């Protein structure tokens, strides 16, 4: 597993809670997390425009089920802990 950083990656999700994100596809004009490659880690940022809550961390992309785990929170609006979305 390698740390992979790609430009213009942005996806939507309807996942709730603090668990792994199920990705719902790339936003218009952006790439999906699939460019990171199955099993690789990458930086991520999540923002909820309704509540203003946010989280920045490192996660692992999994092609099967198109998910992104939230392995390490670097900073967040929840005092550096996982944010429940």
Backbone as CSV, one residue per row, in Angstrom:
resi,resn,N_x,N_y,N_z,CA_x,CA_y,CA_z,C_x,C_y,C_z
1,UNK,0.856,-1.164,0.000,0.000,0.000,0.000,0.904,1.229,0.000
2,UNK,0.649,2.126,-0.930,1.453,3.343,-1.083,0.592,4.574,-0.835
3,UNK,1.246,5.644,-0.412,0.553,6.924,-0.302,0.547,7.560,-1.687
4,UNK,-0.648,7.824,-2.214,-0.807,8.382,-3.556,-1.560,9.702,-3.450
5,UNK,-1.022,10.734,-4.097,-1.679,12.042,-4.115,-1.991,12.396,-5.560
6,UNK,-3.232,12.712,-5.839,-3.678,13.085,-7.187,-4.391,14.430,-7.129
7,UNK,-4.378,15.141,-8.238,-5.053,16.434,-8.328,-6.496,16.271,-8.793
8,UNK,-7.325,17.220,-8.372,-8.713,17.339,-8.809,-9.527,16.078,-8.557
9,UNK,-9.453,15.568,-7.331,-10.255,14.422,-6.912,-11.329,14.939,-5.960
10,UNK,-12.581,14.674,-6.317,-13.694,15.114,-5.466,-14.893,14.214,-5.733
11,UNK,-15.412,13.619,-4.680,-16.585,12.756,-4.808,-17.638,13.140,-3.784
12,UNK,-18.833,12.700,-4.050,-19.928,12.905,-3.115,-20.165,11.608,-2.345
13,UNK,-20.848,11.728,-1.218,-21.223,10.561,-0.424,-22.480,10.893,0.365
14,UNK,-23.255,9.880,0.633,-24.431,10.046,1.490,-24.218,9.301,2.803
15,UNK,-22.993,8.869,3.050,-22.650,8.125,4.260,-22.894,8.973,5.500
16,UNK,-23.455,8.359,6.531,-23.649,9.038,7.810,-22.832,8.329,8.883
17,UNK,-22.583,9.026,9.962,-21.837,8.439,11.069,-20.349,8.709,10.965
18,UNK,-19.552,7.855,11.606,-18.104,8.034,11.657,-17.342,6.932,10.931
19,UNK,-18.039,6.106,10.187,-17.391,4.966,9.551,-16.833,5.250,8.164
20,UNK,-16.517,4.175,7.484,-15.993,4.217,6.125,-17.002,4.877,5.190
21,UNK,-16.492,5.710,4.275,-17.353,6.412,3.321,-17.621,5.541,2.102
22,UNK,-18.866,5.422,1.709,-19.214,4.807,0.430,-19.294,5.946,-0.570
23,UNK,-18.436,5.894,-1.566,-18.325,6.991,-2.532,-19.407,6.888,-3.592
24,UNK,-19.965,8.033,-3.977,-21.114,8.059,-4.877,-20.794,8.635,-6.253
25,UNK,-19.530,8.805,-6.574,-19.167,9.304,-7.899,-18.544,10.683,-7.859
26,UNK,-17.771,10.948,-8.878,-17.037,12.214,-8.963,-17.977,13.387,-9.224
27,UNK,-17.655,14.504,-8.612,-18.367,15.746,-8.889,-17.998,16.205,-10.298
28,UNK,-18.870,16.939,-10.934,-18.626,17.424,-12.289,-17.302,18.182,-12.361
29,UNK,-16.470,17.800,-13.334,-15.190,18.444,-13.544,-14.053,17.891,-12.701
30,UNK,-14.318,16.825,-11.931,-13.307,16.234,-11.060,-13.129,14.747,-11.364
31,UNK,-12.056,14.164,-10.811,-11.801,12.731,-10.925,-12.367,12.029,-9.700
32,UNK,-12.576,10.720,-9.820,-12.997,9.924,-8.667,-11.762,9.421,-7.922
33,UNK,-11.961,8.932,-6.723,-10.863,8.397,-5.930,-10.250,7.146,-6.551
34,UNK,-10.880,6.581,-7.558,-10.313,5.389,-8.208,-8.929,5.655,-8.794
35,UNK,-8.594,6.914,-9.093,-7.269,7.242,-9.632,-6.166,6.994,-8.604
36,UNK,-6.541,6.889,-7.346,-5.578,6.604,-6.285,-5.096,5.157,-6.373
37,UNK,-5.977,4.266,-6.788,-5.647,2.848,-6.927,-6.088,2.043,-5.721
38,UNK,-6.563,0.855,-5.984,-7.095,-0.035,-4.957,-6.052,-0.342,-3.880
39,UNK,-6.432,-0.132,-2.629,-5.566,-0.454,-1.507,-4.551,0.618,-1.138
40,UNK,-4.515,1.703,-1.890,-3.569,2.785,-1.599,-4.179,3.805,-0.654
41,UNK,-3.322,4.514,0.055,-3.776,5.553,0.963,-3.646,6.919,0.294
42,UNK,-4.438,7.860,0.769,-4.402,9.220,0.233,-4.938,10.179,1.287
43,UNK,-4.663,11.436,1.094,-5.248,12.464,1.945,-6.696,12.703,1.514
44,UNK,-7.539,13.084,2.451,-8.922,13.428,2.131,-9.361,14.621,2.981
45,UNK,-10.384,15.292,2.513,-11.039,16.347,3.279,-12.541,16.172,3.090
46,UNK,-13.278,16.266,4.179,-14.740,16.160,4.130,-15.306,17.448,4.726
47,UNK,-16.340,17.964,4.082,-16.992,19.168,4.579,-18.490,19.025,4.429
48,UNK,-19.225,19.322,5.482,-20.678,19.311,5.447,-21.154,20.761,5.380
49,UNK,-21.643,21.161,4.223,-22.038,22.559,4.024,-23.251,22.954,4.861
50,UNK,-24.025,21.988,5.321,-25.188,22.288,6.154,-24.785,22.629,7.582
51,UNK,-23.918,21.813,8.163,-23.533,21.999,9.567,-22.236,22.781,9.745
52,UNK,-21.411,22.798,8.694,-20.109,23.439,8.795,-19.032,22.536,9.373
53,UNK,-19.378,21.306,9.706,-18.395,20.363,10.233,-17.442,19.903,9.140
54,UNK,-16.200,19.613,9.546,-15.181,19.221,8.575,-14.172,18.272,9.203
55,UNK,-13.456,17.575,8.314,-12.442,16.618,8.752,-11.389,16.485,7.662
56,UNK,-10.118,16.421,8.045,-9.011,16.209,7.122,-8.217,15.033,7.655
57,UNK,-7.865,14.104,6.778,-7.140,12.935,7.251,-6.503,12.137,6.147
58,UNK,-6.123,10.927,6.511,-5.545,9.962,5.578,-6.445,8.743,5.583
59,UNK,-6.814,8.271,4.383,-7.694,7.120,4.273,-7.213,6.156,3.217
60,UNK,-7.849,5.006,3.159,-7.504,3.959,2.197,-8.659,3.759,1.228
61,UNK,-8.347,3.810,-0.080,-9.358,3.593,-1.112,-9.478,2.100,-1.386
62,UNK,-10.710,1.607,-1.462,-10.980,0.219,-1.813,-11.911,0.198,-3.015
63,UNK,-11.459,-0.444,-4.100,-12.246,-0.473,-5.340,-13.523,-1.285,-5.170
64,UNK,-13.452,-2.391,-4.456,-14.623,-3.221,-4.219,-15.543,-2.481,-3.264
65,UNK,-16.678,-2.039,-3.763,-17.608,-1.262,-2.955,-17.350,0.228,-3.029
66,UNK,-16.295,0.604,-3.736,-15.873,2.012,-3.882,-15.993,2.772,-2.563
67,UNK,-15.080,2.452,-1.662,-15.097,3.067,-0.341,-13.780,3.771,-0.030
68,UNK,-13.853,4.671,0.931,-12.676,5.341,1.461,-12.764,5.267,2.981
69,UNK,-11.827,4.521,3.579,-11.806,4.440,5.040,-11.191,5.713,5.599
70,UNK,-11.516,6.011,6.811,-11.002,7.209,7.485,-10.018,6.733,8.552
71,UNK,-8.779,6.453,8.135,-7.796,5.788,8.990,-7.188,6.701,10.047
72,UNK,-6.786,7.891,9.653,-6.101,8.810,10.563,-6.667,10.206,10.384
73,UNK,-7.225,10.763,11.434,-7.718,12.136,11.390,-6.552,13.065,11.734
74,UNK,-6.250,13.998,10.840,-5.178,14.956,11.076,-5.687,16.189,11.809
75,UNK,-6.864,16.660,11.410,-7.534,17.788,12.067,-9.024,17.666,11.790
76,UNK,-9.826,18.267,12.656,-11.270,18.258,12.420,-11.953,19.318,13.267
77,UNK,-13.209,19.549,12.955,-14.020,20.476,13.742,-14.479,19.816,15.040
78,UNK,-14.103,18.553,15.240,-14.450,17.803,16.446,-13.199,17.568,17.293
79,UNK,-12.427,18.626,17.480,-11.213,18.575,18.325,-10.227,17.504,17.877
80,UNK,-10.117,17.301,16.557,-9.162,16.344,16.030,-9.630,14.908,16.004
81,UNK,-10.892,14.668,16.320,-11.461,13.325,16.297,-12.363,13.145,15.088
82,UNK,-12.755,11.893,14.826,-13.715,11.630,13.750,-14.960,12.485,13.935
83,UNK,-15.489,12.964,12.839,-16.728,13.755,12.852,-17.860,12.839,12.420
84,UNK,-18.974,12.895,13.115,-20.163,12.152,12.716,-20.952,13.003,11.732
85,UNK,-21.005,12.543,10.508,-21.720,13.276,9.453,-23.108,12.729,9.269
